[in-house]
């Protein structure tokens, strides 16, 4: 669990001198944050249980403008930390050029947690973004592989694009019996025909690069996980099919589940390579144990606007008279204000079996 030192009463600091991340939090803010955390912790019980040496909980989350937004309140960082701590390893998209938000999050998570990030993708199309992974060192460790996947001239010769707008970040991990590499993606956005075509080229080039790297034996592992914000719409079905034709499968219980805050699109996905010893933990319904977590069911709920009204009015830079237009204020609260607190995407997750020892021994027995 994260550190909650900032939420202690003042006498605790006088007696123990706990380190503070937000020394100016008021008593009212602390109470509101604690109540939100209690609701959030109850909601996170829907996420699979961590089982020592048996499973690994892997997540992915596009955290909106993580490092650039100026609206995020102190309490929001606690909520984000609580969600991240529910997993063992989580891929993050939209970490911005400044690492201010990431540094705050890591202070709240505590000493058992670490991260690895790539460099900013420069230029307008890169949107000053990084990809990254946050992981619990008690549950998973880095396994020596980390780098960006770049394309080369021979590969892109017959394509319009020469590099992905945001460099894919591949990193190797080890947990229990399992070693695997995650490839963190944030593909081109938009639903216009030219956007669909651009995304299709991005995926086609990635798959071609994977095929060639596999042929040359350049991959560190056969166990690959494509993860992130794919920006897929229903019209991207052909592109999604090409990923599956390229040797990946999509987690069945996550396919087509809405992952944006508006509950309209399934942007965020996992695709895994096929392997007999790289299996997902099954759920009670027989499908893979996986899900989408909606934080707005527990914090910044539809009926929670009132305590934030003064803050929203102070932060608002638009032209509407929000102070005297309750309807406009309510719309602003739901989007973009509360999305700027948490995100306009929801975290997704799945549980992977990291102990295949029994199946491995049985298979060897049958071969003797």
C-alpha positions, -999 to +999 in steps of 0.1 A: +000+000+000+012+036-005+024+059+022-003+079+040+020+101+061+004+133+048-030+122+060-019+119+097-030+144+124-004+171+132+005+155+165+020+125+147+045+147+130+054+163+163+061+129+178+076+110+149+087+135+123+072+117+093+083+130+058+057+150+040+049+152+003+021+178+007+029+198+039+001+223+033-029+199+031-057+212+054-076+190+078-107+193+055-086+181+025-072+152+046-106+140+057-120+142+022-090+123+008-092+096+035-129+090+027-121+088-010-093+063-003-116+041+017-141+040-011-114+034-036-098+006-016-132-011-014-137-008-051-102-022-059-112-055-043-127-063-077-091-066-089-076-101-086-057-110-054-019-110-054-007-146-046+029-150-036+049-170-062+017-178-081+005-149-101+014-114-113-010-085-117-002-065-148-018-032-155-018-004-181-030+032-177-028+063-199-027+090-171-037+122-187-010+149-190+010+132-163+035+159-155+019+189-173-016+195-160-018+223-134-052+213-121-044+180-103-051+183-066-030+168-038-057+142-031-057+130-067-021+118-063-031+096-034-059+081-055-036+074-084-010+059-061-037+036-045-047+023-079-011+018-091-003-001-059-031-026-066-009-040-094+026-055-094+036-040-127+019-013-147+027+003-180+020+041-181+014+062-212+015+100-214+042+107-189+053+141-200+087+158-204+087+170-168+088+142-142+072+162-114+041+141-112+060+108-115+083+119-087+053+126-064+038+093-072+070+074-064+073+092-031+038+081-022+043+045-033+074+040-011+107+023-012+095-011-026+085+006-059+107+016-088+102+028-124+119+028-158+110+053-186+122+062-220+132+096-234+107+122-246+096+118-282+104+152-296+086+171-322+049+181-325+037+146-332+055+132-301+034+155-278+064+156-254+055+121-241+073+093-226+063+057-219+072+040-186+067+011-163+062+012-125+068-020-106+069-035-072+105-048-066+092-074-042+071-090-069+089-084-102+123-073-114+139-059-145+156-085-166+182-066-185+163-055-216+152-019-221+151+002-253+130+019-279+120+001-311+130+021-341+124+014-378+150+012-405+151+023-441+147-011-458+116-018-436+099+015-443+108+018-480+073+013-493+055+030-464+044+066-459+056+069-423+092+062-413+089+061-375+060+059-350+050+092-336+057+080-301+086+056-298+075+021-286+093+011-254+103-025-249+114-037-215+121-072-201+109-084-167+112-115-146+087-129-120+088-164-107+093-188-136+083-162-161+104-139-182+086-116-206+090-083-225+064-056-226+061-032-255+045+000-244+025+017-272+006+050-277-006+049-313-018+077-335-052+091-324-083+100-344-112+083-362-110+100-397-101+078-426-065+092-427-061+085-390-072+048-395-048+045-424-019+060-403-026+036-374-028+007-398+007+016-411+021+020-376+009-015-367+020-030-400+055-017-396+057-029-360+046-064-370+072-064-398+099-052-374+089-080-349+090-106-376+125-096-387+139-093-352+125-128-344+141-142-376+174-127-366+171-139-330+172-104-316+143-107-292+154-115-257+123-136-251+094-153-270+069-140-244+058-106-257+030-083-244+018-054-265+003-030-241-010+006-240-033+031-256-039+018-292-066+044-299-086+017-317-121+024-329-146-001-342-134+008-377-099-005-368-111-041-369-088-050-398-058-036-380-067-055-349-070-086-370-035-081-384-021-081-349-038-114-342-026-128-375+009-117-365+010-142-336-007-123-308-040-129-290-062-104-273-074-111-237-109-124-242-125-107-211-111-073-221-119-073-259-141-043-268-146-031-232-148+007-231-117+021-214-122+059-219-139+081-193-168+088-217-174+050-220-175+051-258-143+035-270-120+005-263-087+024-267-066+005-242-056-032-249-033-061-242-021-085-269+001-115-259+021-140-279+010-177-278+030-199-255+020-231-236+038-219-205+028-182-207-008-185-196-033-162-180-050-170-147-086-181-153-116-164-137-147-179-122-165-176-156-138-196-174-125-165-192-092-148-184-090-129-151-088-093-163-108-061-161-112-024-165-113-003-134-135+029-133-121+052-105-151+076-110-173+050-093-155+058-061-138+092-063-149+124-081-182+107-085-211+124-103-226+137-070-192+149-055-189+182-073-199+206-045-167+206-024-147+213-055-168+242-068-145+270-055-114+253-068-130+247-103-140+283-106-105+295-096-089+271-121-113+278-150-098+298-179-128+296-203-154+322-212-185+306-197-201+320-166-198+288-146-205+306-113-241+313-125-247+284-148-251+251-129-255+230-160-223+243-176-205+239-143-217+203-140-205+195-176-171+211-168-168+190-137-173+158-156-151+168-185-124+180-184-119+189-147-122+155-131-104+139-160-075+163-153-075+150-117-073+113-126-074+106-164-097+104-194-087+067-196-093+039-172-067+015-160-069-021-174-054-052-159-049-089-161-035-117-140-008-140-154+002-174-139+039-172-130+042-208-117+040-234-144+062-259-126+036-287-123+027-285-160+064-284-169+072-315-148+042-334-162+052-327-197+088-339-191+076-370-174+056-379-205+087-375-226+109-399-206 
